[in-house]
C-alpha cells in the first residue's frame, strides 16, 4: 500500500463574507458550517475555521495579506496540512495562497468535485465527474507540475488522478473530447428511452431538492425501491428511475435526481446536463425540502435558482416539506408561482405520503374521473377498450347491457357519455 493512501488531512476552513444579499452565493456562518460538512464527507478532519469580513474578496489572495498571516499561524498551531476556502479561487489566487502558506490549498469547487468523484457509481456518473474536474483544472495547470507531485493523497487527487493532471494541456483536451464523445453515446441511449416513454404517454415525476433533503428516502417509501439513502451529502449521484401505479390505475415514472447545493460548480452543471435534463423534461417536480434544517428557506432559493438555470423553473411543482417528525415551527418562504401545493411529510415513518400521492395524482397529466355507465351488449368493442385502457372497478350484467363503475380518462369519458348513469 502506498503511504499516500493513509494520509489524514487536517484542515483549516476560510471564507470571505461580503455582506451581499445573495444568501446562496455569499459566504456566511451557515455556508461555512456547510463547508465543514463537505470537508467531513471528503474524509477531512476539520480543526479550525476563519471568516473574514470585507466588501470584496482580494483578487490576489482572496482574504487579504493580513488574514493570510492569521491562517498560517492558525494552521501551524493546529497542525493543519490543508486550507479549504469556501469559494471558487482563481488560478492566481491558488498560486499566491499556496506560496504564502506553504500548504495544500483547496477551494469549494475542488472539494465538491472530489466528493462527486468518490460517489459516482455508474459509467455515466464517472465520465461526468471526470469531465467536470478536467475542465476545471485545465486553466489551473500552469505552474502546478511541481506542487502536484507534493500533494500526496486526499482532496483533489481522486477522479482523474495525479497522472492525468501532470500531462500537458493537449492530452487533457483530447481526454475531454473522448469523454464528451462517450457521453454523447450514453445521451443518445437516454434520448431513445425518453422518446419511448413519451410515445407510451408515461408521465414523469422528478424529485429535486437540496442535498440530504431526503429524496432517496422518499423514492424508497413511495415506490418500494431500494435506493441508497444515508444522512450525508450527495449520498447518491446517478438518477434512479422507478415505476409507480396511482390509485386510479395510471402508471408514472419517478426519477430521483442529484442533490443541489450552494455554489454548485458551473463545470458540474455543464457535465451533468443530461442527468439534470430529467428535471427539465419531467411533467411534475417534487421539490423535497428538509423542514428540520433551520436554513431550509435559503435552500429553497438555491434549488429554485438552479432549476431556472437548467430550464426547469416553470414546471408544475409540489413543495414537499420532509422530516416533519424532527421539524419545529415550519414557516415556508414565498414559493415560486409554479408551486401548486405543499405537502408535509416524514419519509422516515411515512406520515403524510398518502396526501402527497393524492396531490401527485391531481397534478400529473392524464387524470381520471369516476363514472357509472350502462353499456349495451352491441358495444362489445367499446367494452373491450374500456377493460384494456381504463380501470374497471365493478360490473354487473343486466337486461339492457353491462353496468360498470370505472375510472376513465377524458377520451373514454367522451366515448361513454351517452351511456352514463347520472
N, C-alpha and C positions, 0 to 999 in steps of 0.2 A: 504493500500500500504506500502511496506517495505521502510524504509529510504534509503536503498542501491539503490533503483530504481531511486532516484532523485539526486544521486551523480554526480556532474560535475567535470570532471577530467581536470586539468590544467597541461600541460606537458612542460618539457624542453627536447629538442632533442639533441642527442650527437652522434658523429661518429669519426672514425679514417681514415684519408686519408694517405695511404701508398705511393702513387705516382706510383703504379703499372700500367702498360699499359692496364690492363684488365678493360676497362671502364664499362663493365656490372657487374663486381664484386666488384671493389673498391668503397670506399665512397668518393664522390665528392660533390661540392656545388649543382650540379644538382640532385644527389642522395638524398641529404638532403632536397631539395625542394620537391622531390617526397615523401619522408618520411612524410613531413608536410601534403601533400595531403592525404596520407594514414591515418594519425592521425585524420585529419578533417573528413574523410569519416567514421571513427570509432566513431565520436562524441566527439572528444577531442579538448579542447581549447589550441592551441599551443602558448606559451608565451615567448619562448626563444630557441636559437639554438647555439650549440657549436661544432666546428670542430677542432679536434686535428690532427696535422701533426707528424707522426712518422713512421719509417720504417716498423715496425710490431706491431700489437696490443699486449698489455701487457697480458700475459697468466693468470694473477691473477685478474686484474681489467679492462682489455680491453683498457682503456685510460691512465692508469698510476696514481699513487697516487696524484701527483700534480694537475692533471686535475680533479680528484675526488673531491678534496677540492674546486676547482673552480665551479664545477657543484653543490655541496652542497650549496655554497654561493649564486649562481645564483637562485637556486630553492627557497631558503629562501627569497630572496629579491623580487622574482616574485610571491611568494605564490603558487608555483607549488607543486602538490602532487604526481606526477609520472614523471619518467625519461624514455624516449624511445630511444633505441640505434639502429643505422642504420646498424645492422649486427646481425647474429645469435650468441648469447652468450652461452658459455659452462655452465653446471650446477655450476661449481666452480666460474666462473665469476659472475653469477647471485647472488649466496650466498654472495660472498665478497662485491660486489657493494651494495647489499641491506643492509648489516650490516653497511657498511661505510656511506651510505647516510641516512638510516632510512626512506627510501621512497620506494614506489612501483616501481619495475624495470621491464620494458617490452622490449623485443628485436623485431627486424623487423619481424622475423618469427611468433612470437605470435600475432603481430599486423595484419599481413596478414591473418592468420588463423581465427582471430576474425572477420575480415570483411567477410570472406567466410562464417563463421557460421551465420552471420546476413543476408547474401544474398541468401543462399541455400533455394530453394522453394520446390523442389521435394524430395521424399523419398530417391532417389539415391544420390542427392546432399548432403542431410543432413548426410547420412551414410558416404560418402566420407570425408566430413569435420570432422566429429567426429573421424573417424579412424586416420586421419592425426594429429588431436590435441592430441589424446591419445598416439599415437606412439611418438610424440614429447615430451610430458610431462612425459612419463614413466621413463626415466632415470633422471628426474629432481625432483622426488618426495621426495628424501631423505632430511629430514630437512625442508620440506615445510609445514608440518602439521599446525604449529602454525602461520606461516606467511599467509597461505591461509585463516585462519579464520579472519584475519585483513584486507583482501583485499577489502572487500565491493563489490560494483558492478563495472561495467566498463570493460576495456580491459582484456582479459584473463579469464573472468568468463562466457562468453557466450559459447554456444555449449554444451560440456559435463557437465559444471557447477561445482560448488564447491563440491557438494555431492560426485560426482564420483571421483574427484581428491583427496578427503580426505580418500578414501578407499585404501586398500592395493594393492600391485602390482599384486597379483594373481587375484583379482577381475577384475582389469583393463585388464589384459591379456585375461581373459575369455570374457570380453566385446568386445575386439578387435577381438577375434576369432568368436564371434557370429555375429559381424558386417561383417566380411570377408565372412562368410557363406551366409549371406543375400545378400551381394554384388555379390557373385558368381551366385546366382539365377537370379538377375537382369541382370548380364552379359550374362547368358545363353539365356535369352529372347532377349537381344540386338543382340547376335550372330545369332539367328534364323531370325531376321528381316534383318540382313545384308546378310545372305545366300539367303533369298527370293529376295532381291534386285539384288544380283549377278545372280541368276537364270533368273530373268526377264531382265537382262542386262541393268539395270538403272544406268547410270553414277552418281558419287557423286562428288560434288564440295564443298570443305570445306573452310570456311572463317577463317583465322587465323590472329593474329596480336597482337600488344601491347595493353594493356588495355586502353580503352577510345579512340581507333583509329577510331571508327565509324562502327564496323562490323554489329551490330544490325540495325543501321540506313540503311546501305547498303542492308541488307537482306530484310528490310521492303520495300524499294523502288523497288528492283528487283522482289520481289515475291508477293507484296501486303500483306505481313504478318503483324501482329500486335504485334511485339515483343517489350518489354520494351527497350527504347533507351533513356538514360539520359546522361548528361555531367558529369559523375563521374566514379571513378574507380570501376571495377568489378560490373557494373550495372546488368549484367546477368551472371549466372554461368552454368546453365544447358543447354546442347546442344539443339538447336531448328532445326527441320527438316522441310523444305518447298519444295514442288514440283514446277517446273517451266517448261514451254514449250518453246523451242527455235524457232527461225524463220523458221527453216527447218522442224519443226514438232517433233523433238526429245524431249523426256522428260528426265529431270535430277532432282536430289535431291540436294538442297543446305543446308549445315549444318553450323550453327553459333556455334563456339566453345568458350570456356572460354579464356579470355584475358590473355596475358603473362605480366610479369614484371621482373625487375632486381631481382636477388637473389630469384627467385620463390622457396619456400621451397621444399626440396627434398621429405619430407613426403607428401606434397601436390601432387607433380607429381606422386608419387607412388600410392596414394589413388585415384587420378583421372585418373589412367591408362586407364580404359575402356572408359572414356569420351574422353581423348586425342587420343585414337585409331581412332576416327573419322577422324582426320587429317592424321594419318599414313596409313589408309586404303582407303583414298579418291583417285579419279582418277586425280583430279586437285586441286591445292591450290590457293586461292586468298589471297595474303598477303596484308592486309589492313594497310596502313601507314598514320599516322596523319601528313600531309605535312606542317601543320601550326605550328607544335611543333619544336622549334629550335634543339631539341635533337633527331629528327627523324632518323638520320643516326645511332646513338647509339642504338635506339630502334630496328632498322632493325637487327643489330648484335645480340642483345639479343634474338629476335624471331628466327633467323636462328640457334643460338646455341641450343635453346630449341627444335626446330624441329629436329635437328641432334640427340639430346638426346632421343627423343621418336621414332626415326626411320622414320621420315617423311622428312628428309633433301634432299632426291633425287627426290621428287615428282615434276612433271611438275607444274610450278608456274607462276602466273601473279602478278606482283607488282602493287598494286592499291594505288596510291597516292591520299588520300582523303582530304577533307576540303580545296580544292584548292581555294575556294571563300575567304578564310582567310589567304592563304599562300603567301609568298614572296620569290622570287629567289630560287626555289627548285632545288638543285643540288644533285641528287641521289648519294649515295655511290656506291662502287663497289658491285654489287649484285652477288648472288650465280650463278653458271653455270646453274642451273636448271630453272632460271627465263627466260621464253621465250619472255616476252614482258612487257612493262609498260603501265599503263593506268592512266590518270589524271582526276579526277572526283570531284564532290561535291555531296555527298549523301543528303545533305541538300536541294539542289534545282534540283538535277537530271542531272546536266551538266556532259557530258562525259560517261554516263551509256550506251548509245547505242553503242558507240565504245567498251566499256568493254564487252558487251554481244557478239559483233562480235568476239572478241578475245576468249571468253569462248567457243563459237561455234566452232572456228577453232581448239582449243586445246582439247576439250572434245572428247573422243573416239566415233566412230560411225558417223563421219561427213558425210554429204550427198552432192551430186552434182546435178545440174540442167540438165535435159535431155529432148529431144523430141523424141518420137518413134511412129511408126505406128504398132499397134499390131493386127494381123489377128483375125477375129472372132473365128477361130478354137482354139485360145489360151485363152479360157474362164477362165480356172483355173489360168493362169498367170495374167490375168486381175483382177481377184478376189483378188489374193495375193497382187497385186500392191495396190489396194484400202485398204486392211486390214493393211498393214505394212508400207506403204510409204505415202508421201504427194503428192496427185494428185491436181495440180493447175488448169488444164484445159483439156477438152477432146472434140473431135469432131468426129462424126460418118460419115465415108466415104464409098466409094465403096469397098475398099480393106481391111478396118479394122477401128480400133479406133485410132485416132491420139491424143496422150496425151502429156502434159507438166507436169513434176513431179520432185520432189526432192527425190533422191533414194540413198540408201547406196551401198557399194561396191558389196555385193552379188546380189542385184537386178540389178545393172548396168551390171554385167556379164550375168545375165539371159536374159536381154533385148538387149544385144549387137548386135545381128543380125537384130534387128528391129529399131535400132537408125537412126534418121534422122540427117545427118550432115549439 
